[in-house]
């Protein structure tokens, strides 16, 4: 059976990685909502008459 110290360490590592990913996602969402990031512009076809 695995010891509790090792399981605590693994839990801490996975927990800290989860928090880091959530913080990065929050910064990216805030950046998109503020307009500092933009999606790639799709080339539009315009027709002149």
C-alpha positions as CSV (number, residue, x, y, z in Angstrom):
1,X,0.0,0.0,0.0
2,X,1.3,3.5,-0.8
3,X,2.3,5.7,2.0
4,X,0.4,8.8,2.9
5,X,3.4,11.1,2.5
6,X,3.8,10.1,-1.2
7,X,0.1,10.5,-1.8
8,X,0.1,14.0,-0.2
9,X,3.0,15.0,-2.5
10,X,1.3,13.7,-5.6
11,X,-2.0,15.4,-4.6
12,X,-0.1,18.7,-4.0
13,X,1.6,18.5,-7.4
14,X,-1.6,17.8,-9.3
15,X,-3.5,20.4,-7.2
16,X,-0.9,23.1,-8.0
17,X,-0.9,22.2,-11.7
18,X,-4.7,22.5,-11.7
19,X,-4.7,25.9,-10.1
20,X,-2.0,27.1,-12.5
21,X,-4.0,26.0,-15.5
22,X,-7.1,27.6,-14.2
23,X,-5.3,30.9,-13.6
24,X,-3.8,30.9,-17.1
25,X,-7.3,30.2,-18.5
26,X,-8.7,33.1,-16.5
27,X,-6.1,35.4,-17.8
28,X,-6.7,34.4,-21.4
29,X,-10.5,34.8,-21.0
30,X,-10.0,38.2,-19.5
31,X,-7.6,39.2,-22.3
32,X,-10.1,38.2,-24.9
33,X,-12.9,40.1,-23.2
34,X,-10.7,43.2,-22.9
35,X,-9.7,43.0,-26.5
36,X,-6.0,42.7,-26.1
37,X,-6.1,39.3,-27.8
38,X,-8.0,38.7,-31.0
39,X,-9.0,35.7,-33.0
40,X,-7.5,35.3,-36.5
41,X,-9.3,37.3,-39.0
42,X,-10.9,35.2,-41.7
43,X,-10.4,36.6,-45.2
44,X,-13.7,37.8,-46.5
45,X,-14.7,37.9,-50.1
46,X,-16.3,41.1,-51.1
47,X,-18.2,41.6,-54.4
48,X,-18.2,45.0,-56.1
49,X,-20.9,45.9,-58.5
